Amino acid sequence: MNKIIILTDYKKKFGSKHFDTPYRSGMDKKKLAYYFKDSGYLTEFKSFNEVHLDDPEYKNSAVLYTSSEDIGYRYKSYIEDIIFALELNGCKTIPEYKHLRANNNKVFMELMREITEITPDLKSKVFGSLNDLKMRISDITFPCVFKAAEGASGTGVALVRNQQELYAQVKQHSKKRNYFEDFKDHARALKHKGYIKESIYRDKFIVQDFIPNLKNDWKVYIFGDKLFTFMRPVLKGRGIKASGGGYDNYFYGPEAKAPKGMFDIAFDIFKKLNVPHVSLDFAYDGKQFSVLEFQSLYFGTAGIPYSKGYFTKQDNEWKFIEEDLEIEKVYADSIIQYLKN
């Protein structure tokens, strides 16, 4: 029987699950083990701190892992170190490390989107400081969308209409200043002629094209051959943001009224990314589709229980299958399909 190692965080948590019990405890590990075993795969749960790179077991097994949304992403940084080391050591981590790097890191997500040519008509620019932006401000077309590198449910996203508003957003979303270090840096400038001081606004961010007149977007999950979708209206008082509006305000499955062609584009992107599952945020202006963001692990799963079914392609058509599915089964099935393919 094949073996899968599943890495959990220091809370023994794995993955993201809507309606989990206890609150924010992730997927049910017993259910995961059951569904994997039912398909011929034994599972072993381990903590990240139990990983030993010289253990041959890791090279002989598929390695699944969780990410983290801890404050400041401090523990996520540790997870990245472990997964990258496993991958460098020849282990099959699912998904590959680059997808973990892009998780809740919108700058790297944008760079991946550019590399993989995911809806290339939507242009974005990434910056590491306010000074970087000022050097290229002539390249920016207003209005545009500012996005902080970190944040979920629409946080850190704003429409900006001019240069002053953009600079203000960069400053607003920079981390708190360390005045002691700033004073030391100022002293260096006084002491050393020609020394250039550090920018006090050096938190990375994205400037993205603005798509006008959007009244909603669509969230699309793909798990193996199953596609879930819901439409998110832009609610009053939320500016340009459709995400974070509350799951009870969204429209699921056939009621999402997905535009023709969106599912085919989503599935092509899914295959291009070569992952077992993905979450895609789609915009449609009546002429072309744009992927605003994507995640390949540790994304919200509320669309699965709310949808009461899923779309799948049969006879070259996307058909909706009514079926209540457990998140653990949907997840396990997608991993098994990925490993078999």
C-alpha positions as CSV (number, residue, x, y, z in Angstrom):
1,M,0.0,0.0,0.0
2,N,1.3,3.5,-0.9
3,K,2.2,5.9,1.9
4,I,1.5,9.6,2.3
5,I,3.1,11.7,5.0
6,I,1.0,14.7,6.2
7,L,2.8,17.5,8.0
8,T,0.8,19.5,10.6
9,D,1.6,22.7,12.4
10,Y,2.4,23.1,16.2
11,K,-1.4,23.0,16.9
12,K,-1.6,19.7,15.1
13,K,-3.7,21.5,12.5
14,F,-3.8,20.5,8.8
15,G,-5.4,22.6,6.1
16,S,-8.4,24.9,6.0
17,K,-12.0,23.8,6.5
18,H,-15.2,25.8,6.8
19,F,-17.4,24.7,9.6
20,D,-14.5,22.9,11.4
21,T,-14.9,21.7,14.9
22,P,-13.3,23.0,17.2
23,Y,-13.1,26.4,15.5
24,R,-10.0,26.9,13.3
25,S,-8.9,23.3,13.8
26,G,-8.6,22.5,10.1
27,M,-9.6,19.3,8.4
28,D,-10.6,16.2,10.4
29,K,-7.5,14.0,10.3
30,K,-9.4,10.8,11.0
31,K,-11.7,11.4,8.0
32,L,-8.7,12.2,5.8
33,A,-7.0,8.9,6.9
34,Y,-10.2,7.0,6.2
35,Y,-10.6,8.4,2.7
36,F,-7.0,7.9,1.7
37,K,-7.0,4.3,3.1
38,D,-10.2,3.6,1.2
39,S,-8.3,4.4,-2.0
40,G,-5.2,2.3,-1.1
41,Y,-3.0,5.0,0.7
42,L,-1.8,4.8,4.2
43,T,-1.2,8.1,6.0
44,E,1.1,9.2,8.7
45,F,0.7,12.6,10.4
46,K,3.8,14.3,11.6
47,S,4.7,17.8,12.9
48,F,7.1,20.0,11.1
49,N,9.5,19.8,14.0
50,E,9.7,16.0,13.5
51,V,11.1,16.3,10.0
52,H,14.6,14.8,9.6
53,L,16.1,15.3,6.2
54,D,18.2,12.1,6.4
55,D,15.1,10.0,6.9
56,P,14.7,8.0,3.6
57,E,10.9,7.7,4.4
58,Y,10.4,11.2,3.1
59,K,11.9,10.4,-0.3
60,N,9.8,7.3,-0.6
61,S,6.5,8.9,0.2
62,A,4.4,11.8,-1.1
63,V,4.5,14.7,1.4
64,L,1.5,16.8,2.0
65,Y,1.6,19.9,4.2
66,T,-0.3,22.7,5.7
67,S,0.4,26.4,5.4
68,S,-0.4,29.0,8.1
69,E,-2.0,32.5,8.4
70,D,-0.4,33.3,11.7
71,I,0.0,37.0,12.5
72,G,3.0,38.3,10.7
73,Y,3.4,34.9,8.9
74,R,6.2,34.1,11.3
75,Y,5.4,30.4,11.5
76,K,4.7,30.2,7.8
77,S,8.3,31.4,7.3
78,Y,9.4,28.3,9.3
79,I,7.1,26.0,7.2
80,E,8.7,27.5,4.0
81,D,12.2,26.6,5.3
82,I,11.1,23.0,6.0
83,I,9.3,22.4,2.7
84,F,12.0,24.0,0.6
85,A,14.6,21.9,2.3
86,L,12.6,18.7,1.7
87,E,12.2,19.6,-2.0
88,L,15.9,20.4,-2.4
89,N,16.6,17.0,-0.8
90,G,14.6,15.2,-3.5
91,C,11.3,14.7,-1.8
92,K,7.9,14.9,-3.6
93,T,6.2,17.8,-1.8
94,I,2.6,18.4,-2.8
95,P,2.2,21.1,-4.0
96,E,5.7,22.2,-5.0
97,Y,7.4,24.8,-2.8
98,K,6.7,27.7,-5.2
99,H,3.0,27.4,-4.5
100,L,3.7,27.7,-0.8
101,R,5.8,30.8,-1.5
102,A,2.9,32.3,-3.4
103,N,0.4,31.5,-0.6
104,N,-0.6,34.8,1.0
105,N,2.3,36.4,-0.7
106,K,0.7,38.4,-3.5
107,V,4.0,39.7,-4.9
108,F,5.3,36.3,-5.7
109,M,1.8,35.2,-6.8
110,E,1.9,38.0,-9.4
111,L,5.3,36.9,-10.6
112,M,4.1,33.3,-10.9
113,R,1.0,34.6,-12.8
114,E,3.3,36.4,-15.2
115,I,5.6,33.4,-15.7
116,T,2.8,30.9,-16.3
117,E,0.9,33.5,-18.5
118,I,-2.3,33.3,-16.5
119,T,-4.6,35.8,-18.2
120,P,-1.6,38.0,-19.4
121,D,-3.8,40.9,-20.5
122,L,-4.2,42.0,-16.8
123,K,-1.0,43.8,-16.0
124,S,0.6,44.2,-12.6
125,K,3.8,45.7,-11.3
126,V,5.5,44.7,-8.1
127,F,7.6,46.9,-5.8
128,G,9.7,46.5,-2.7
129,S,9.6,50.0,-1.4
130,L,8.1,53.5,-1.9
131,N,11.4,54.5,-3.5
132,D,11.1,51.7,-6.0
133,L,7.6,53.1,-6.9
134,K,8.9,56.7,-7.2
135,M,11.5,55.5,-9.7
136,R,8.8,54.1,-12.0
137,I,5.8,56.3,-11.2
138,S,5.7,57.4,-14.9
139,D,4.8,53.8,-15.8
140,I,1.7,53.8,-13.7
141,T,-1.7,54.5,-15.3
142,F,-4.4,55.9,-13.0
143,P,-6.8,54.8,-11.7
144,C,-5.2,51.6,-10.6
145,V,-5.5,49.0,-7.8
146,F,-3.1,48.9,-4.8
147,K,-2.6,45.6,-3.1
148,A,-0.5,44.9,0.0
149,A,1.5,41.7,-0.3
150,E,-0.2,40.1,2.6
151,G,-3.9,40.0,3.5
152,A,-7.1,38.1,2.9
153,S,-10.8,38.8,2.4
154,G,-10.1,42.0,0.6
155,T,-7.9,43.6,3.3
156,G,-5.0,45.7,1.9
157,V,-6.8,46.3,-1.4
158,A,-7.8,49.8,-2.6
159,L,-8.7,51.8,-5.7
160,V,-6.3,54.7,-6.1
161,R,-7.0,57.6,-8.5
162,N,-3.8,59.5,-8.5
163,Q,-0.1,59.6,-7.4
164,Q,-0.8,61.1,-4.0
165,E,-3.4,58.4,-3.1
166,L,-1.0,55.7,-4.2
167,Y,1.8,57.0,-2.1
168,A,-0.6,57.3,0.9
169,Q,-1.6,53.6,0.5
170,V,2.1,52.5,0.5
171,K,2.8,54.4,3.7
172,Q,-0.4,53.2,5.3
173,H,0.4,49.6,4.7
174,S,4.0,49.7,5.8
175,K,5.0,48.2,9.1
176,K,5.5,50.3,12.1
177,R,8.8,52.3,12.1
178,N,11.7,51.4,14.4
179,Y,12.7,54.9,15.5
180,F,15.9,53.8,17.1
181,E,17.1,52.2,13.9
182,D,15.9,55.2,11.9
183,F,18.0,57.5,14.2
184,K,21.1,55.3,13.7
185,D,20.6,55.4,10.0
186,H,20.2,59.2,10.1
187,A,23.5,59.4,12.0
188,R,25.2,57.3,9.3
189,A,24.1,59.9,6.7
190,L,25.6,62.7,8.8
191,K,28.8,60.8,9.4
192,H,29.5,59.3,5.9
193,K,29.3,61.7,3.0
194,G,27.2,60.2,0.1
195,Y,25.6,57.6,2.3
196,I,21.9,56.9,1.1
197,K,19.5,56.3,4.0
198,E,17.3,53.2,4.1
199,S,13.7,53.8,3.0
200,I,11.3,53.8,5.9
201,Y,8.6,52.4,3.6
202,R,10.0,49.1,2.3
203,D,7.2,46.6,2.5
204,K,6.5,45.0,-0.9
205,F,3.2,45.6,-2.7
206,I,1.5,45.4,-6.1
207,V,0.0,47.9,-8.4
208,Q,-2.5,46.3,-10.8
209,D,-4.6,47.4,-13.7
210,F,-8.1,48.6,-12.8
211,I,-11.0,46.9,-14.5
212,P,-13.9,49.4,-14.4
213,N,-17.6,48.8,-13.9
214,L,-17.3,45.4,-12.3
215,K,-20.3,44.5,-10.2
216,N,-19.0,41.1,-9.0
217,D,-16.4,38.5,-9.4
218,W,-16.4,34.7,-9.3
219,K,-14.5,32.3,-7.1
220,V,-13.6,29.0,-8.8
221,Y,-12.3,26.0,-6.9
222,I,-11.0,23.0,-8.9
223,F,-10.3,19.7,-7.0
224,G,-9.3,17.1,-9.5
225,D,-12.2,16.7,-11.9
226,K,-14.7,18.6,-9.7
227,L,-15.3,22.4,-10.1
228,F,-17.1,24.5,-7.5
229,T,-18.0,28.1,-8.2
230,F,-19.7,31.1,-6.5
231,M,-20.4,34.6,-7.5
232,R,-19.5,37.4,-5.1
233,P,-21.3,40.8,-5.6
234,V,-19.5,44.1,-4.8
235,L,-21.6,45.1,-1.8
236,K,-22.4,48.7,-0.9
237,G,-19.7,50.3,1.2
238,R,-16.9,47.9,0.1
239,G,-15.5,49.9,-2.7
240,I,-14.2,47.7,-5.4
241,K,-13.9,44.6,-3.2
242,A,-16.1,41.6,-3.8
243,S,-14.2,39.2,-1.4
244,G,-14.9,39.4,2.3
245,G,-18.6,40.2,1.8
246,G,-19.9,37.2,3.8
247,Y,-20.7,33.8,2.4
248,D,-24.5,34.2,2.9
249,N,-24.4,37.1,0.4
250,Y,-22.9,35.0,-2.4
251,F,-24.6,32.8,-5.1
252,Y,-23.5,29.2,-5.5
253,G,-23.4,26.5,-8.2
254,P,-25.9,27.2,-11.1
255,E,-27.1,30.3,-9.3
256,A,-23.7,31.9,-9.7
257,K,-24.5,32.3,-13.4
258,A,-20.9,31.8,-14.5
259,P,-20.1,33.3,-17.9
260,K,-19.7,30.9,-20.8
261,G,-16.1,29.9,-21.3
262,M,-14.9,30.7,-17.7
263,F,-14.8,27.0,-16.6
264,D,-12.7,26.0,-19.6
265,I,-10.2,28.8,-18.9
266,A,-10.1,27.9,-15.3
267,F,-9.4,24.2,-16.1
268,D,-6.6,25.1,-18.5
269,I,-5.0,27.2,-15.8
270,F,-5.4,24.4,-13.3
271,K,-3.6,22.0,-15.7
272,K,-0.9,24.5,-16.4
273,L,-0.1,25.0,-12.7
274,N,0.1,21.2,-12.3
275,V,-1.5,21.0,-8.8
276,P,-4.1,18.8,-7.2
277,H,-6.4,21.8,-6.4
278,V,-6.6,25.5,-6.9
279,S,-8.7,28.6,-6.1
280,L,-9.1,31.2,-8.7
281,D,-10.6,34.7,-8.5
282,F,-12.1,35.7,-11.9
283,A,-13.3,39.0,-13.2
284,Y,-15.2,39.4,-16.5
285,D,-15.8,42.8,-18.2
286,G,-18.2,41.3,-20.8
287,K,-15.3,40.7,-23.3
288,Q,-12.4,39.0,-21.5
289,F,-11.7,37.1,-18.4
290,S,-9.0,38.1,-15.9
291,V,-7.6,36.1,-12.9
292,L,-7.2,38.6,-10.1
293,E,-5.6,36.1,-7.7
294,F,-5.0,32.4,-7.2
295,Q,-4.0,30.0,-4.4
296,S,-2.9,26.4,-4.7
297,L,-3.1,25.5,-1.0
298,Y,-4.6,26.6,2.3
299,F,-7.5,28.5,0.7
300,G,-11.0,28.9,2.0
301,T,-13.3,25.9,1.4
302,A,-16.7,27.4,2.2
303,G,-17.8,27.0,-1.5
304,I,-17.9,23.2,-1.2
305,P,-20.6,22.9,1.5
306,Y,-22.5,25.9,0.3
307,S,-22.6,24.8,-3.3
308,K,-24.5,21.5,-2.6
309,G,-22.8,20.0,-5.6
310,Y,-20.1,20.6,-8.2
311,F,-19.6,21.0,-12.0
312,T,-17.7,18.3,-14.0
313,K,-17.1,18.0,-17.7
314,Q,-19.2,15.3,-19.4
315,D,-19.6,14.9,-23.2
316,N,-17.7,18.1,-23.7
317,E,-20.2,20.1,-21.5
318,W,-20.0,21.3,-17.9
319,K,-22.8,19.6,-16.0
320,F,-23.8,20.3,-12.4
321,I,-24.0,17.3,-10.1
322,E,-26.1,17.7,-7.0
323,E,-24.2,16.0,-4.1
324,D,-23.3,17.0,-0.6
325,L,-19.6,16.2,-0.2
326,E,-17.3,16.4,2.8
327,I,-14.3,18.6,2.4
328,E,-12.0,15.9,3.5
329,K,-13.2,13.5,0.7
330,V,-13.0,16.2,-2.0
331,Y,-9.4,17.0,-0.9
332,A,-8.3,13.3,-0.6
333,D,-9.8,12.5,-4.0
334,S,-8.0,15.4,-5.7
335,I,-4.6,14.2,-4.2
336,I,-5.2,10.7,-5.3
337,Q,-6.1,11.8,-8.9
338,Y,-3.0,13.9,-8.9
339,L,-0.7,11.1,-7.8
340,K,-2.2,8.6,-10.3
341,N,-1.7,11.1,-13.2
